[in-house]
Amino acid sequence: MAATDHAVTLLTRVGCHLCDDAKDVMKRISTETGVVWNEVDVDADPELAYEYGDRVPVVLLDGKEHGFWRVEESRLRRDLAR
């Protein structure tokens, strides 16, 4: 499976410095692998805020939680290659 076959979502919130760091990592991974990712503000959805609000940023890979607080870049790259 190619990286581009995966769905990657980064859950963030406004004013979150860890989220800004995570976006930088996601941009780098996207540029190098071609994976398309989207960003969702957890505070715009009460259910997401309840589920993930205390752990942002959160990376969802194919709809499942892959990690939180920091993007584990080497692990994400490995899992995108699967």
N, C-alpha and C positions, 0 to 999 in steps of 0.2 A: 504494500500500500504506500503510495506517495504522500508526502506531507500535505499536498493540496487536496487530498481526499478526506482530510479531517476537518471537523468543525471546532474552532477554537474561540472561546469567549473570555474576555477579561472583565471581571466585575470590579468596578471602581466607585469612587465618590469624589466629589469636588473638594479640593483642599487637602487631599491625601498625598503626602510626599512619597510614601511607598508606592502608591498608584502611579505617580509620575515616573518613578524608577522602573516599575514593571512595564509601563508603556514603551519606554526606551528599549528595554530588552525585547519586547514583542516586535517592535519595528525592525530591530536588527535581525531577529529570527525570520521575520517575514521577508525581508530583503534577500536573505541568504538562501531560504528554502522555498519561497513562493507561496507559503501557507497564507491564507487569508484569515484574518481574525477580526472580531468585532468587539467593541467596548460597550458595556451596559452600566449605567449609573444605578447602583442598588437602591439609592434613595428615591428613585422614580417609581419603584414598585414595592409596595408594602410587604409582599411575600418574600421577595429577594432580600429586602432589608432585614426582615425577621430571620431568615435562614442564614445569610452570609454577612450581615452588617458588621459584626464584631471581628471579622477575619479579612477584610479587604486589604489589598487586592486579592481576588480569587481567580485562578485559572480553571476554566472548565474545558475539558477535552472530550469531544463527542458527547457533551451533555453531562459528564461526570466530573466531580471535583478532582482536579489534578494536584492542586497545591494552593497555599494561601500565604499571605504576608510578603513573600518574595517569589519571583519566578525562578524555579530550579532549572536553569537554562540547559545544562547537559542532559538532565532527565527528560525535559520536554522535547529536546531535539531527538533523543533516542526513541521516545514514544511516538513522535511524529513519523519516524522512519519505518515504523511497524505497519 
